[in-house]
Amino acid sequence: MIFQNVWFKYGVLTGLALIGTSIALFYLLELGLFTQAAVIYIVSLIFMIIAGLEFRKNNQNVILYGEAFKVTFLTTIVGFAISSIFSFVLIKYIDTELLDVLVEKYSASTQNLMSSMGAPEEEINKALEKMEEDMPKQFSGVGMIQSLLSNAVISAILAAIVSIFLRKDEKPV
């Protein structure tokens, strides 16, 4: 029972933290796409570690690799699911103009990045057209599920790495 409580509790907390982070990224901060993704994964990584440490503490300071992986992975999956549902509802029903703002914001960021790298104007225009076409699809129901699946893969990789450091086998008798 402790196992479910820890990952669920921290999954919900991760979801709330990701919602707060998303709101800050959508409305308050002007960060590039790569930086935004890094911030999101750092937030989830922090909660992975906290959840794993709490599970270990509640389990007589023992956590096997498999247990650590389950706790950390499920914590982030729950968090990303909550965050994805919130983003979908926000964009579809609460702030229906946000998608246009995000497309504009990310288009400008992409254009600046590509220009600074010396990309030809023709390539930049193609990339911007593709972004304007693809971005609304990312915030559809199917797009959110695809995003959740890609986050699951990245979360599994992070959980596998974090679990190596969280693992603490039984004390020698």
C-alpha positions as CSV (number, residue, x, y, z in Angstrom):
1,M,0.0,0.0,0.0
2,I,2.9,2.4,0.8
3,F,4.1,1.9,-2.8
4,Q,0.9,3.1,-4.3
5,N,0.5,6.0,-1.9
6,V,4.0,7.4,-2.6
7,W,3.9,7.3,-6.4
8,F,0.3,8.5,-6.5
9,K,0.9,11.3,-4.0
10,Y,4.0,12.6,-5.7
11,G,2.4,12.0,-9.1
12,V,-0.4,14.4,-8.2
13,L,2.2,16.9,-6.8
14,T,4.2,16.5,-10.0
15,G,1.1,17.2,-12.0
16,L,0.3,20.3,-10.0
17,A,3.9,21.5,-10.3
18,L,3.9,20.9,-14.0
19,I,0.7,22.9,-14.4
20,G,2.2,25.8,-12.5
21,T,5.3,25.5,-14.6
22,S,3.3,25.4,-17.8
23,I,1.3,28.4,-16.8
24,A,4.5,30.3,-16.1
25,L,6.0,29.2,-19.4
26,F,2.8,30.0,-21.4
27,Y,2.1,33.4,-19.9
28,L,5.0,34.8,-18.0
29,L,8.4,33.6,-19.3
30,E,10.0,34.1,-22.7
31,L,12.1,30.9,-23.0
32,G,13.0,28.9,-26.0
33,L,11.5,25.5,-26.7
34,F,14.6,23.6,-25.6
35,T,14.8,25.5,-22.4
36,Q,11.2,25.0,-21.7
37,A,11.5,21.2,-22.2
38,A,14.5,21.2,-19.9
39,V,12.6,23.0,-17.2
40,I,9.7,20.6,-17.4
41,Y,12.0,17.6,-17.2
42,I,14.0,19.1,-14.3
43,V,10.7,19.6,-12.3
44,S,9.7,16.0,-13.0
45,L,13.2,14.8,-12.1
46,I,13.0,16.6,-8.7
47,F,9.7,14.9,-7.9
48,M,11.1,11.5,-9.0
49,I,13.9,11.8,-6.6
50,I,11.7,13.0,-3.7
51,A,9.2,10.1,-4.3
52,G,12.0,7.5,-4.4
53,L,13.6,8.8,-1.3
54,E,10.3,8.8,0.6
55,F,9.6,5.3,-0.5
56,R,13.0,4.2,0.6
57,K,12.6,6.0,4.0
58,N,9.2,4.3,4.5
59,N,10.7,0.9,3.6
60,Q,13.4,0.6,6.3
61,N,15.8,2.5,4.2
62,V,15.7,-0.2,1.5
63,I,14.7,0.2,-2.1
64,L,15.5,-2.3,-4.8
65,Y,16.2,-1.1,-8.3
66,G,12.9,-2.4,-9.6
67,E,10.9,-0.7,-6.9
68,A,12.8,2.6,-7.4
69,F,12.1,2.4,-11.1
70,K,8.3,1.8,-10.5
71,V,8.0,4.6,-8.0
72,T,9.9,7.2,-10.1
73,F,8.4,6.2,-13.5
74,L,4.8,6.1,-12.2
75,T,5.3,9.4,-10.4
76,T,6.1,11.1,-13.6
77,I,3.5,9.3,-15.7
78,V,0.8,10.5,-13.3
79,G,2.2,14.0,-13.3
80,F,2.4,14.2,-17.1
81,A,-1.1,12.8,-17.4
82,I,-2.5,15.5,-15.1
83,S,-0.5,18.2,-16.8
84,S,-1.6,17.0,-20.3
85,I,-5.3,17.0,-19.4
86,F,-4.9,20.5,-17.9
87,S,-3.2,21.8,-21.0
88,F,-5.8,20.2,-23.3
89,V,-8.7,21.8,-21.2
90,L,-6.9,25.1,-21.0
91,I,-6.3,25.4,-24.8
92,K,-9.6,23.9,-25.9
93,Y,-12.0,25.5,-23.4
94,I,-10.5,28.1,-21.2
95,D,-8.1,30.2,-23.2
96,T,-9.0,29.3,-26.8
97,E,-6.6,32.1,-28.1
98,L,-3.6,30.7,-26.3
99,L,-2.8,28.3,-29.2
100,D,-2.4,31.2,-31.6
101,V,-0.2,33.0,-29.1
102,L,2.0,29.9,-28.6
103,V,2.3,29.4,-32.4
104,E,3.4,33.0,-32.8
105,K,5.8,32.8,-29.8
106,Y,7.4,29.6,-30.9
107,S,7.5,30.7,-34.5
108,A,9.5,33.8,-33.5
109,S,11.8,31.7,-31.3
110,T,12.4,29.2,-34.2
111,Q,13.0,31.9,-36.7
112,N,15.6,33.6,-34.4
113,L,17.3,30.3,-33.7
114,M,17.5,29.3,-37.4
115,S,18.6,32.8,-38.4
116,S,21.4,32.8,-35.9
117,M,22.6,29.4,-37.2
118,G,22.7,30.9,-40.7
119,A,19.8,28.9,-42.2
120,P,18.6,30.2,-45.6
121,E,15.4,32.2,-45.6
122,E,13.6,29.5,-47.7
123,E,14.3,26.8,-45.1
124,I,13.2,29.1,-42.3
125,N,9.9,29.8,-44.1
126,K,9.3,26.1,-44.7
127,A,10.0,25.3,-41.0
128,L,7.6,28.1,-39.9
129,E,4.9,26.9,-42.2
130,K,5.3,23.3,-40.9
131,M,5.2,24.6,-37.3
132,E,2.0,26.6,-37.9
133,E,0.4,23.5,-39.5
134,D,1.6,20.9,-36.9
135,M,1.3,22.8,-33.6
136,P,-2.5,22.8,-33.4
137,K,-2.4,19.0,-33.9
138,Q,-0.1,18.7,-30.8
139,F,-2.9,20.2,-28.6
140,S,-5.7,17.9,-30.0
141,G,-6.7,14.8,-28.1
142,V,-4.6,12.5,-30.3
143,G,-1.7,15.0,-30.1
144,M,-1.9,15.0,-26.3
145,I,-1.8,11.2,-26.2
146,Q,1.2,11.1,-28.5
147,S,2.9,13.7,-26.3
148,L,2.1,11.6,-23.2
149,L,3.6,8.5,-24.9
150,S,6.8,10.4,-25.9
151,N,7.0,11.8,-22.3
152,A,6.6,8.2,-21.1
153,V,9.7,7.1,-23.1
154,I,11.8,10.0,-21.8
155,S,10.4,9.4,-18.2
156,A,11.4,5.7,-18.5
157,I,15.0,6.7,-19.4
158,L,15.1,9.2,-16.6
159,A,13.6,6.8,-14.1
160,A,16.1,4.1,-15.1
161,I,19.0,6.5,-14.4
162,V,17.6,8.0,-11.2
163,S,16.8,4.5,-9.9
164,I,20.5,3.5,-10.1
165,F,21.3,6.3,-7.6
166,L,18.2,5.7,-5.4
167,R,18.7,2.0,-5.1
168,K,19.7,0.8,-1.7
169,D,19.7,-3.0,-1.1
170,E,19.0,-4.6,2.2
171,K,21.4,-4.1,5.0
172,P,23.8,-7.0,5.5
173,V,22.8,-9.2,8.4
